[in-house]
C-alpha cells in the first residue's frame, strides 16, 4: 500500500467529527484491510433495552469498511451492508472491527467484517459491497 495514502487516511479518520465523537481509532490499515477500535460506553451507546445500540456497532463496522475500501486511493461508496448482531458487549468493552476484502473487480469489492471484544468474543458479522468510482479519494 502506498504510504502516503495510508498516512492520509489515518489523518482523515483522526479529523472526522463522527469518528471522534464515538472515539473510533484506526489501528491498522493495508490495501483492502482495516482495523478500527472503540470502547463501548453504555452511557452514550445504549438503546431503549439498555443494550448496545446497533447504530453504535454499525458505525464501528462502517468505519472499518470505509477505510479498507478507500485504501486503494480511490473513492469507494457503500452499495450494500448486511450486519448480523451476535451479542451485546459488556460495559467498557474494547470493540474491534476487522474489515478484509474478499474479492475485488474494477468497480466493486466485497468485504468480510467481524466485530469482536477484547476477549475475542464475536459481537457482529458483516458482508459489505462497495462501488469504486475511479475518482481519487477527495482528502488525498
N, CA, C and O of each residue as an XYZ file, in Angstrom:
560
protein
N       0.849     -1.180      0.000
C       0.000      0.000      0.000
C       0.889      1.235      0.000
O       1.905      1.289      0.693
N       0.491      2.214     -0.782
C       1.215      3.482     -0.853
C       1.206      4.149      0.525
O       0.142      4.365      1.104
N       2.398      4.477      1.049
C       2.493      5.044      2.400
C       1.813      6.404      2.522
O       1.323      6.749      3.598
N       1.773      7.183      1.440
C       1.102      8.490      1.518
C      -0.407      8.314      1.638
O      -1.062      9.083      2.342
N      -0.969      7.312      0.961
C      -2.403      7.026      1.091
C      -2.691      6.574      2.515
O      -3.654      7.026      3.134
N      -1.859      5.689      3.029
C      -2.037      5.170      4.391
C      -2.047      6.304      5.421
O      -2.934      6.364      6.273
N      -1.080      7.185      5.342
C      -0.982      8.281      6.307
C      -2.128      9.279      6.140
O      -2.636      9.804      7.131
N      -2.532      9.542      4.916
C      -3.632     10.479      4.671
C      -4.948      9.933      5.200
O      -5.735     10.681      5.780
N      -5.201      8.639      5.010
C      -6.421      8.028      5.542
C      -6.399      8.097      7.069
O      -7.414      8.415      7.687
N      -5.269      7.807      7.668
C      -5.147      7.890      9.135
C      -5.491      9.286      9.649
O      -6.257      9.437     10.601
N      -4.914     10.305      9.007
C      -5.180     11.679      9.428
C      -6.651     12.046      9.225
O      -7.235     12.748     10.050
N      -7.249     11.576      8.131
C      -8.658     11.879      7.854
C      -9.562     11.279      8.939
O     -10.513     11.927      9.376
N      -9.274     10.054      9.372
C     -10.065      9.430     10.440
C      -9.902     10.216     11.734
O     -10.877     10.438     12.453
N      -8.677     10.638     12.033
C      -8.430     11.421     13.251
C      -9.211     12.738     13.268
O      -9.574     13.233     14.335
N      -9.469     13.303     12.081
C     -10.186     14.585     11.975
C     -11.689     14.410     11.802
O     -12.442     15.360     12.014
N     -12.138     13.234     11.426
C     -13.556     13.007     11.121
C     -14.425     13.220     12.366
O     -14.239     12.524     13.364
N     -15.374     14.171     12.327
C     -16.164     14.500     13.518
C     -16.919     13.313     14.119
O     -16.905     13.133     15.337
N     -17.565     12.516     13.303
C     -18.367     11.401     13.829
C     -17.464     10.356     14.473
O     -17.798      9.818     15.529
N     -16.328     10.064     13.851
C     -15.373      9.110     14.420
C     -14.844      9.614     15.755
O     -14.698      8.844     16.704
N     -14.563     10.897     15.821
C     -14.068     11.486     17.074
C     -15.133     11.423     18.162
O     -14.818     11.146     19.320
N     -16.389     11.676     17.803
C     -17.473     11.673     18.785
C     -17.644     10.301     19.441
O     -17.990     10.212     20.620
N     -17.404      9.240     18.682
C     -17.547      7.886     19.225
C     -16.216      7.288     19.677
O     -16.180      6.156     20.159
N     -15.140      8.026     19.527
C     -13.833      7.531     19.969
C     -13.262      6.439     19.087
O     -12.534      5.572     19.571
N     -13.580      6.465     17.797
C     -13.054      5.449     16.875
C     -11.577      5.690     16.611
O     -11.153      6.827     16.407
N     -10.796      4.619     16.617
C      -9.357      4.703     16.352
C      -8.985      3.714     15.260
O      -9.265      2.520     15.365
N      -8.355      4.221     14.219
C      -7.824      3.361     13.156
C      -6.503      2.793     13.663
O      -5.544      3.539     13.864
N      -6.446      1.478     13.872
C      -5.240      0.879     14.448
C      -4.399      0.106     13.436
O      -3.227     -0.169     13.692
N      -4.974     -0.246     12.300
C      -4.200     -0.926     11.255
C      -4.866     -0.662      9.913
O      -6.092     -0.618      9.807
N      -4.042     -0.490      8.900
C      -4.556     -0.232      7.554
C      -3.552     -0.740      6.534
O      -2.374     -0.388      6.568
N      -4.032     -1.559      5.645
C      -3.273     -2.027      4.492
C      -4.242     -2.119      3.337
O      -5.449     -1.972      3.529
N      -3.742     -2.357      2.155
C      -4.612     -2.419      0.992
C      -5.678     -3.498      1.185
O      -5.365     -4.679      1.337
N      -6.946     -3.069      1.176
C      -8.061     -3.994      1.327
C      -8.266     -4.520      2.734
O      -8.999     -5.490      2.925
N      -7.640     -3.906      3.715
C      -7.718     -4.384      5.103
C      -7.681     -3.197      6.058
O      -6.919     -2.250      5.865
N      -8.515     -3.265      7.090
C      -8.539     -2.191      8.087
C      -8.979     -2.750      9.433
O      -9.798     -3.666      9.507
N      -8.422     -2.185     10.485
C      -8.855     -2.492     11.851
C      -9.169     -1.169     12.536
O      -8.339     -0.261     12.574
N     -10.383     -1.076     13.077
C     -10.826      0.112     13.808
C     -11.340     -0.360     15.161
O     -12.017     -1.383     15.257
N     -11.012      0.396     16.204
C     -11.447      0.047     17.553
C     -12.181      1.206     18.215
O     -12.011      2.371     17.856
N     -13.005      0.842     19.196
C     -13.665      1.832     20.049
C     -14.002      1.168     21.377
O     -14.110     -0.055     21.465
N     -14.163      1.979     22.394
C     -14.602      1.491     23.692
C     -16.101      1.680     23.786
O     -16.617      2.770     23.536
N     -16.801      0.608     24.148
C     -18.248      0.657     24.293
C     -18.601      1.335     25.614
O     -18.286      0.834     26.694
N     -19.260      2.482     25.501
C     -19.664      3.291     26.655
C     -21.187      3.256     26.780
O     -21.876      3.955     26.036
N     -21.726      2.461     27.702
C     -23.185      2.338     27.825
C     -23.912      3.666     28.013
O     -25.026      3.823     27.514
N     -23.318      4.619     28.715
C     -24.000      5.889     28.990
C     -24.382      6.627     27.718
O     -25.376      7.353     27.697
N     -23.606      6.451     26.660
C     -23.899      7.157     25.411
C     -24.197      6.224     24.235
O     -24.528      6.696     23.148
N     -24.084      4.912     24.435
C     -24.229      3.983     23.307
C     -25.287      2.910     23.524
O     -25.348      1.952     22.754
N     -26.123      3.045     24.551
C     -27.155      2.043     24.793
C     -28.451      2.385     24.064
O     -28.707      3.537     23.715
N     -29.261      1.348     23.846
C     -30.576      1.532     23.243
C     -31.650      1.537     24.335
O     -31.327      1.588     25.521
N     -32.907      1.485     23.943
C     -34.021      1.525     24.896
C     -34.051      0.322     25.830
O     -34.606      0.405     26.926
N     -33.465     -0.789     25.412
C     -33.450     -2.015     26.215
C     -32.216     -2.113     27.100
O     -31.981     -3.144     27.729
N     -31.432     -1.048     27.152
C     -30.218     -0.987     27.960
C     -29.145     -1.961     27.472
O     -28.368     -2.503     28.258
N     -29.124     -2.167     26.156
C     -28.094     -2.958     25.484
C     -27.388     -2.059     24.479
O     -27.835     -0.943     24.213
N     -26.297     -2.542     23.927
C     -25.565     -1.749     22.935
C     -26.468     -1.409     21.762
O     -27.115     -2.287     21.191
N     -26.509     -0.152     21.411
C     -27.296      0.300     20.258
C     -26.667     -0.250     18.985
O     -25.456     -0.142     18.791
N     -27.480     -0.835     18.126
C     -26.974     -1.374     16.858
C     -26.287     -0.320     16.022
O     -25.352     -0.628     15.283
N     -26.736      0.920     16.127
C     -26.125      2.006     15.366
C     -24.692      2.282     15.780
O     -23.864      2.651     14.947
N     -24.389      2.107     17.070
C     -23.011      2.308     17.534
C     -22.105      1.228     16.970
O     -21.009      1.521     16.494
N     -22.556     -0.021     17.019
C     -21.772     -1.136     16.467
C     -21.659     -0.980     14.952
O     -20.596     -1.216     14.377
N     -22.754     -0.582     14.308
C     -22.720     -0.377     12.858
C     -21.719      0.717     12.480
O     -21.020      0.591     11.475
N     -21.646      1.773     13.265
C     -20.700      2.854     12.985
C     -19.268      2.341     13.003
O     -18.461      2.719     12.153
N     -18.948      1.484     13.962
C     -17.616      0.879     14.020
C     -17.360      0.043     12.766
O     -16.288      0.128     12.166
N     -18.333     -0.752     12.380
C     -18.231     -1.574     11.166
C     -18.033     -0.687      9.944
O     -17.166     -0.951      9.111
N     -18.834      0.355      9.843
C     -18.788      1.236      8.673
C     -17.447      1.947      8.542
O     -16.962      2.153      7.430
N     -16.846      2.320      9.661
C     -15.540      2.992      9.613
C     -14.457      2.029      9.100
O     -13.598      2.415      8.306
N     -14.509      0.786      9.558
C     -13.548     -0.209      9.064
C     -13.778     -0.477      7.579
O     -12.822     -0.589      6.812
N     -15.031     -0.580      7.177
C     -15.391     -0.798      5.770
C     -14.921      0.380      4.915
O     -14.307      0.193      3.865
N     -15.218      1.589      5.377
C     -14.844      2.790      4.635
C     -13.332      2.879      4.429
O     -12.868      3.137      3.318
N     -12.579      2.670      5.481
C     -11.130      2.817      5.369
C     -10.510      1.684      4.545
O      -9.575      1.921      3.780
N     -11.016      0.467      4.691
C     -10.493     -0.648      3.881
C     -10.817     -0.453      2.403
O      -9.977     -0.715      1.542
N     -12.030      0.006      2.108
C     -12.426      0.162      0.701
C     -11.731      1.345      0.036
O     -11.561      1.351     -1.183
N     -11.327      2.349      0.820
C     -10.629      3.500      0.241
C      -9.108      3.379      0.340
O      -8.382      4.303     -0.027
N      -8.633      2.247      0.832
C      -7.191      2.028      0.971
C      -6.475      1.914     -0.377
O      -5.246      1.954     -0.440
N      -7.243      1.774     -1.438
C      -6.664      1.705     -2.785
C      -6.414      3.095     -3.367
O      -5.833      3.225     -4.444
N      -6.857      4.143     -2.645
C      -6.621      5.511     -3.080
C      -7.723      6.099     -3.945
O      -7.622      7.239     -4.399
N      -8.777      5.321     -4.174
C      -9.905      5.830     -4.956
C     -11.164      5.847     -4.086
O     -11.294      5.072     -3.139
N     -12.081      6.744     -4.428
C     -13.310      6.908     -3.667
C     -14.221      5.706     -3.899
O     -14.651      5.435     -5.021
N     -14.499      5.002     -2.825
C     -15.406      3.857     -2.873
C     -16.605      4.161     -1.988
O     -16.458      4.697     -0.889
N     -17.773      3.821     -2.466
C     -19.019      4.096     -1.754
C     -19.743      2.797     -1.447
O     -19.655      1.843     -2.221
N     -20.447      2.746     -0.344
C     -21.188      1.550      0.046
C     -22.378      1.332     -0.871
O     -23.156      2.252     -1.122
N     -22.518      0.119     -1.367
C     -23.701     -0.286     -2.131
C     -24.651     -1.102     -1.260
O     -25.870     -0.950     -1.340
N     -24.081     -1.961     -0.437
C     -24.889     -2.819      0.423
C     -24.082     -3.198      1.651
O     -22.888     -3.484      1.566
N     -24.758     -3.196      2.803
C     -24.126     -3.605      4.049
C     -25.129     -4.484      4.791
O     -26.247     -4.055      5.077
N     -24.724     -5.713      5.099
C     -25.598     -6.658      5.790
C     -24.941     -7.059      7.105
O     -23.898     -7.712      7.110
N     -25.553     -6.669      8.216
C     -24.975     -6.912      9.540
C     -25.821     -7.939     10.287
O     -27.051     -7.897     10.262
N     -25.135     -8.849     10.943
C     -25.772     -9.784     11.867
C     -25.198     -9.506     13.253
O     -23.997     -9.656     13.476
N     -26.063     -9.100     14.180
C     -25.641     -8.827     15.551
C     -25.695    -10.145     16.323
O     -26.737    -10.799     16.368
N     -24.583    -10.530     16.926
C     -24.458    -11.822     17.589
C     -24.591    -11.700     19.101
O     -25.241    -12.530     19.737
N     -23.979    -10.665     19.683
C     -24.003    -10.485     21.134
C     -23.885     -9.002     21.448
O     -23.458     -8.204     20.614
N     -24.276     -8.649     22.676
C     -24.117     -7.279     23.141
C     -22.875     -7.230     24.031
O     -22.699     -8.089     24.895
N     -22.017     -6.235     23.826
C     -20.779     -6.176     24.611
C     -21.027     -5.787     26.066
O     -22.052     -5.199     26.412
N     -20.060     -6.133     26.894
C     -20.079     -5.704     28.293
C     -19.696     -4.228     28.367
O     -19.022     -3.708     27.478
N     -20.127     -3.568     29.422
C     -19.767     -2.162     29.640
C     -18.250     -2.017     29.641
O     -17.543     -2.792     30.284
N     -17.763     -1.022     28.918
C     -16.332     -0.743     28.856
C     -15.543     -1.643     27.922
O     -14.321     -1.522     27.841
N     -16.217     -2.546     27.213
C     -15.513     -3.463     26.310
C     -14.806     -2.684     25.201
O     -15.320     -1.683     24.701
N     -13.635     -3.155     24.832
C     -12.900     -2.593     23.696
C     -13.313     -3.404     22.482
O     -12.978     -4.582     22.363
N     -14.052     -2.754     21.572
C     -14.550     -3.430     20.377
C     -13.608     -3.197     19.212
O     -13.047     -2.114     19.047
N     -13.446     -4.239     18.407
C     -12.508     -4.216     17.282
C     -13.228     -4.711     16.038
O     -13.751     -5.825     16.016
N     -13.253     -3.877     15.002
C     -13.818     -4.278     13.706
C     -12.675     -4.506     12.734
O     -11.848     -3.621     12.514
N     -12.635     -5.697     12.154
C     -11.643     -6.041     11.131
C     -12.363     -6.209      9.806
O     -13.239     -7.062      9.661
N     -11.982     -5.383      8.846
C     -12.559     -5.468      7.503
C     -11.496     -6.013      6.563
O     -10.352     -5.556      6.569
N     -11.884     -6.995      5.754
C     -10.950     -7.648      4.838
C     -11.634     -7.855      3.489
O     -12.740     -8.390      3.419
N     -10.962     -7.425      2.415
C     -11.520     -7.622      1.084
C     -11.551     -9.115      0.770
O     -10.590     -9.837      1.032
N     -12.664     -9.564      0.206
C     -12.830    -10.962     -0.183
C     -12.622    -11.102     -1.683
O     -11.975    -12.041     -2.148
N     -13.180    -10.156     -2.435
C     -12.990    -10.136     -3.890
C     -13.109     -8.695     -4.359
O     -13.803     -7.879     -3.752
N     -12.417     -8.401     -5.454
C     -12.416     -7.027     -5.961
C     -12.315     -7.047     -7.476
O     -11.473     -7.737     -8.051
N     -13.196     -6.271     -8.116
C     -13.139     -6.071     -9.562
C     -12.797     -4.598     -9.801
O     -12.469     -3.868     -8.866
N     -12.878     -4.178    -11.046
C     -12.580     -2.777    -11.358
C     -13.542     -1.822    -10.645
O     -13.137     -0.722    -10.269
N     -14.792     -2.211    -10.454
C     -15.794     -1.302     -9.887
C     -16.397     -1.729     -8.558
O     -16.932     -0.884     -7.840
N     -16.334     -2.991     -8.207
C     -16.940     -3.416     -6.945
C     -15.951     -4.232     -6.116
O     -15.007     -4.825     -6.639
N     -16.196     -4.241     -4.825
C     -15.400     -5.065     -3.921
C     -16.298     -5.583     -2.814
O     -17.172     -4.871     -2.317
N     -16.073     -6.820     -2.437
C     -16.821     -7.465     -1.372
C     -15.912     -7.580     -0.146
O     -14.748     -7.964     -0.257
N     -16.459     -7.242      1.023
C     -15.693     -7.255      2.260
C     -16.367     -8.119      3.308
O     -17.594     -8.176      3.396
N     -15.549     -8.788      4.097
C     -15.993     -9.520      5.273
C     -15.531     -8.706      6.479
O     -14.360     -8.335      6.566
N     -16.438     -8.428      7.402
C     -16.106     -7.606      8.566
C     -16.607     -8.329      9.815
O     -17.750     -8.783      9.875
N     -15.730     -8.423     10.801
C     -16.091     -9.047     12.066
C     -15.803     -8.078     13.206
O     -14.791     -7.378     13.202
N     -16.713     -8.047     14.186
C     -16.524     -7.246     15.388
C     -16.362     -8.199     16.558
O     -17.191     -9.082     16.780
N     -15.276     -8.006     17.308
C     -15.017     -8.810     18.499
C     -14.725     -7.879     19.672
O     -14.431     -6.698     19.489
N     -14.810     -8.434     20.876
C     -14.404     -7.662     22.047
C     -12.957     -8.023     22.400
O     -12.321     -8.810     21.699
N     -12.448     -7.449     23.481
C     -11.042     -7.648     23.843
C     -10.726     -9.095     24.221
O      -9.558     -9.481     24.252
N     -11.749     -9.898     24.506
C     -11.533    -11.320     24.807
C     -11.670    -12.201     23.569
O     -11.514    -13.420     23.644
N     -11.965    -11.571     22.421
C     -12.119    -12.330     21.191
C     -13.525    -12.845     20.945
O     -13.759    -13.582     19.987
N     -14.474    -12.461     21.812
C     -15.871    -12.875     21.614
C     -16.463    -12.160     20.418
O     -16.287    -10.951     20.264
N     -17.160    -12.895     19.573
C     -17.797    -12.327     18.384
C     -19.026    -11.524     18.786
O     -19.906    -12.024     19.487
N     -19.080    -10.267     18.334
C     -20.209     -9.377     18.618
C     -21.112     -9.210     17.397
O     -22.334     -9.136     17.520
N     -20.483     -9.151     16.203
C     -21.250     -8.947     14.966
C     -20.430     -9.410     13.770
O     -19.200     -9.419     13.799
N     -21.138     -9.791     12.727
C     -20.501    -10.112     11.451
C     -21.164     -9.264     10.370
O     -22.295     -8.804     10.527
N     -20.451     -9.071      9.291
C     -20.966     -8.204      8.236
C     -20.394     -8.611      6.885
O     -19.217     -8.952      6.769
N     -21.237     -8.572      5.879
C     -20.800     -8.655      4.495
C     -21.176     -7.318      3.867
O     -22.308     -6.853      4.002
N     -20.211     -6.705      3.178
C     -20.444     -5.383      2.608
C     -19.920     -5.337      1.182
O     -18.945     -6.009      0.845
N     -20.574     -4.541      0.353
C     -20.211     -4.377     -1.045
C     -19.988     -2.899     -1.332
O     -20.833     -2.064     -1.009
N     -18.854     -2.579     -1.937
C     -18.559     -1.188     -2.274
C     -18.495     -1.001     -3.779
O     -18.268     -1.941     -4.540
N     -18.703      0.241     -4.180
C     -18.593      0.650     -5.580
C     -17.438      1.629     -5.687
O     -17.422      2.654     -5.005
N     -16.472      1.318     -6.540
C     -15.301      2.183     -6.747
C     -15.625      3.165     -7.866
O     -15.870      2.766     -9.004
N     -15.625      4.459     -7.529
C     -15.961      5.490     -8.517
C     -14.840      5.738     -9.521
O     -15.066      6.316    -10.584
N     -13.631      5.296     -9.176
C     -12.478      5.545    -10.036
C     -11.872      6.931     -9.815
O     -10.838      7.256    -10.399
N     -12.504      7.738     -8.983
C     -12.002      9.086     -8.672
C     -11.072      9.015     -7.467
O     -11.269      8.172     -6.592
N     -10.081      9.868     -7.405
C      -9.208      9.873     -6.221
C     -10.008     10.210     -4.953
O     -10.974     10.972     -5.002
N      -9.598      9.642     -3.842
C     -10.222      9.982     -2.571
C     -10.072     11.489     -2.379
O      -8.963     12.009     -2.502
N     -11.164     12.208     -2.081
C     -11.106     13.684     -2.063
C     -10.154     14.281     -1.038
O      -9.688     15.404     -1.230
N      -9.852     13.585      0.026
C      -8.983     14.149      1.053
C      -7.498     13.846      0.811
O      -6.652     14.202      1.630
N      -7.182     13.188     -0.316
C      -5.765     12.888     -0.625
C      -5.076     14.125     -1.148
O      -3.887     14.082     -1.463
